[in-house]
Amino acid sequence: MKTRNIIQLGFTIVLLLGMTACGKTPAARFYTLSAIDKAGVDSQSSIADRRIISIGPIKVAAYLDRSEIVTRTNPTHIELAAFDRWAEPFEEIVASTLAENISTLLPAVFAITDVWPEAKVEYQVLVKIKKFESNNEGSITLDANWGVLEHSTKKLSSVYESKIVLQANSTDFDEITKGMSLALAKLSEEIAVE
């Protein structure tokens, strides 16, 4: 009888430990970047009348090429957000946002990210993002090299370096991703000038 009580007690303890270990995990939150607002932008030209440029390939530093949002805590330490993630591969988010921004900034241009053979692409924008992150204070840093390639001759006009630093309103990931969208809009403006 005593052995049976010990076994029941052991079973009850294991069951209770298992139930407490299965506590509710916070749900993951997914983010993307937003493009420049098209309100007030005159886009009267049809797609058929616009020059086609290709955005990409976009390359990001390997430490950014992940689903978790990266925060730099000091010059040599980064943290990966446990529950705050990108909704799709980061390179694709950056490329599509840049394409949309440039199409908005340059109404005579239609920017695409996937080039199909029939597209008469005139220029190609190549981008290497070395740093695109926030820090503990909410400061956003975007550090990128980029160039414009003439598609027919495969000649790179020049290589540029852009370093953009913005202050987000808080360290909340909603505000950080808004700040990152603004930083990418500024990079888009620099590219559009060229």
Buried (B, 14 or more C-beta within 10 A) or exposed (E): EEEEEEEEEEEEEEEEEEEEEEEEEEEEEEBBBBBBEEEEEEEEEEEEEBBBBBBBEBBBBEEBEBBBBBBBEEEEEBEEBEEBBBEEEBBBBBBBBBBBBBBBBBBEBBBBBEBEEEBEBEBBBBBBBBBBBBBEEBBBBBBBBBBBBEBEEEEEEEEBEBEBEBEBEEBEBEBBBBBBBBBBBBBBBBBBEE
